[in-house]
Amino acid sequence: MIANQHIWRVWADSLHRWGVDEHVATFLEASGPLTVLGAQVIYIAQPALTGMFPPSHLQALAEVLEDSTQTKAFTDYLREG
């Protein structure tokens, strides 16, 4: 079971509504190990981003980016749709 599935559903719905869900999935797959750097950026910027995004969503995003298994699971989740 995915720990943050409720958050992933919110993200997937928003990305689908904006029409970028497939693009995001492709980008995440192509980014490979660079996603770990993205996670570090999220951790560093979290205090500034908290006003725009819920802290639980930022934490979940960082976790998805730093763990290749979760990144793959999220891209699969986006494509299931």
Secondary structure as UniProt FT lines:
FT   TURN            3..4
FT   HELIX           5..18
FT   HELIX           21..31
FT   TURN            32..33
FT   HELIX           34..49
FT   TURN            50..52
FT   HELIX           55..66
FT   HELIX           68..80
//
